[in-house]
Amino acid sequence: MNARGTLLAIVSLATLAGCGKPADDPRRSEERSRAPLAERLASADADKGLRLFRQCAACHTIAKGGGDRNGPNLYGVINRPVAQGSARFNYTAALESIGGSWTPERMDAWIENPHRVAPGTSMIYAGMRNGVDRADLIAYLALQGDAPAASPTR
């Protein structure tokens, strides 16, 4: 299999990894999905976030000192300034223009719909609709860095 075929297989598997969630999982209910972020983070499951990160791994690495792919390395991304963190990655003007930091709240909005947060971004991702899944992913991302990870809502 060539590199393109391998990438397509990885993307397909990552997409399928997010499918097939049990409909009877009360933790992922529509009501819980729309709860305020602080409430969702209070019961977030970083292990589930690791599994959800497989979707991100098609384009991002997460290891300290890891390289960039089609997206920048995400090690230490929570509370890091937006469009910074990799001297090698060419961030889009759309992303650079939003400024600020990747707070959990901003990351929640970004993961839900990157194109709404930074119109014109080159990130090829439609977004993650379920708010509980986003909180799980944010909890995982918050643990991937050098700063103390006692609270992902810092």
JOPEPE-V427844 format. One line per field, one symbol per residue. phi: phi as a letter, one per 30 degrees, with the letter a starting at -180 (. if undefined). Layout:
phi->???
This chain:
phi->.dddddddddddddddddcidddcdddcdedddcdeeeddddcdcddddddddeddddbbcbdeiddccdbddcdiddidedibkbdcdcddddddddiibddeddddddddaedddbejdcdcadjcdddddddddddddddcaddecdbdce
